[in-house]
C-alpha cells in the first residue's frame, strides 16, 4: 500500500468511504463489551468487509473498478449476511447496513458539493 505514488479517490467517494469507516468504528466501539457485544463471527466479517477501503481510497482507479469491486465483493456480502432488511442502524442491535450508509453518504456529499 505504501510502495508507489498514490491517486486519491475523488469526491464523493473519498468523503463517503471515510464516513463509512467512521460509522463502522462507532458501531464496533459501542458493541465491544457487555450484553451488546458483537458475535466474533460478525466482527470478523465486518472487519473483512472494510479492511481494503484505505487502500482503495489511495490507489483509486479512474474507471471506478475498485470502488464497484469494494461494494460487490465486500460490503454487499456483509449486508446480505448481517444487515437484516437493509436498515442503516438499528439502535441496541447488531445490525448495520454498509451499502445503505455508503449510498446515503455519497448522496450527502453530492448535495453538499452542488450547493
BELBELFEN-V543624 format. One record per helix or strand of 3 or more residues. SS is the DSSP state (~ for helix, > for strand). FROM is the first residue (numbers start at 1). LEN is the number of residues. If there is no record, write none. Layout:
ss = [SS,SS]
from = [FROM,FROM]
len = [LEN,LEN]
This chain:
ss = [~,~,~,~,~,~]
from = [13,34,40,53,65,98]
len = [18,3,11,6,18,17]
